[in-house]
């Protein structure tokens, strides 16, 4: 009787531990697929040259733009992101995705 209860408690404990490990792994995995995080509202621009993905603007507030191939990979590992300046971001978006910045809101039109 005691052995049965001990086995059941051990199984419950293992399920809890494995669930916790799964949760931590999932959160870590998702965080690796994003550009570096910032705790404040900040204006930054990033490029993932390997997959031709651009992400930039005002993080934490907006506007924020992301450009990626529709049929390609839409994420990059955190260490694949490279910080670039606004001018390079806009130039690459125009070159890779044909973005016409004059059609955008004033934030994106200004330089």
Beta strands, then each sheet from edge to edge (+ up, - down):
strand 1: 42-48
strand 2: 53-59
strand 3: 64-67
strand 4: 82-84
sheet 1: 3+ 2- 1+ 4-
end
